[in-house]
Amino acid sequence: MNLKNLSERQLDSIKEIANIGSGHAATALSQLTKKKVMVKVPEVKILKVEELPSLFPEPEEIVVGILINFLGDITGRILLIFPKDETSLITDTLLSNDVKSQGVFNEYVQSYFKEIANIVIGAYLTALANFLGFLILPSVPALAVDNALAVLSSAHLDFSEDKDYIFCVETLFFFEGGTTKLHGYLLLLPDPGSLEVILKAFNLL
């Protein structure tokens, strides 16, 4: 079937899993920081690999990407991407006053950001694993800071191919006491065999 022609109902079923994951992520981040954090999923899209660069209107925009590979009953990768100039919205909000980054993305802040991303990605993987009834084991997160196309390429994506589909989860972070929201993308890149397993679990095949 053509995944681009999924019905609203089918996309809603996928979004529901993402919403469960976002709820788990918000709870975990709130417990970690002792501050209220909310994570929302406004939209779930299914894109072809070659369509991913269109998510970033400015191809030279510097972004921060955190890549995690996962193994188990299904395999693949998850890439969480944020605009670099917005990363301080999450780090400075959640770090204590004496270690705030002040816009400097140093080694300490990178380590903290990876931990935050690890929690978020882990929450989504747990929601997916629980829905499928599968074992899914994440790897240690890897961080990349570069222009959007380079970070996407670091996830071993081949933009010349017209075969792989990506689940794109738009993600919004809201923080206690703040009026600004942080916008990012969580990209689920299952391996071809695992994509078929996921689609069957969602009754899409």
Buried (B, 14 or more C-beta within 10 A) or exposed (E): EEBEEBEEEBBEBBBBBBBBBBBBBBBBBBEEBEBEBBBBBEEBBBBBBBBBBEBBEEEEBBBBBBBBBBEEBBBBBBBBBBBBEBBBBBBBBBBEEEEBBEEEBEEEBBEBBBEBBBBBBBBBBBBBBBBBEBEBEBEEBBBBBBBBBBBBBBBEBEBEEEEBBBBBBBBBBBBEEEEEEBBBBBBBBBBEEBBBBBBEBBEBE
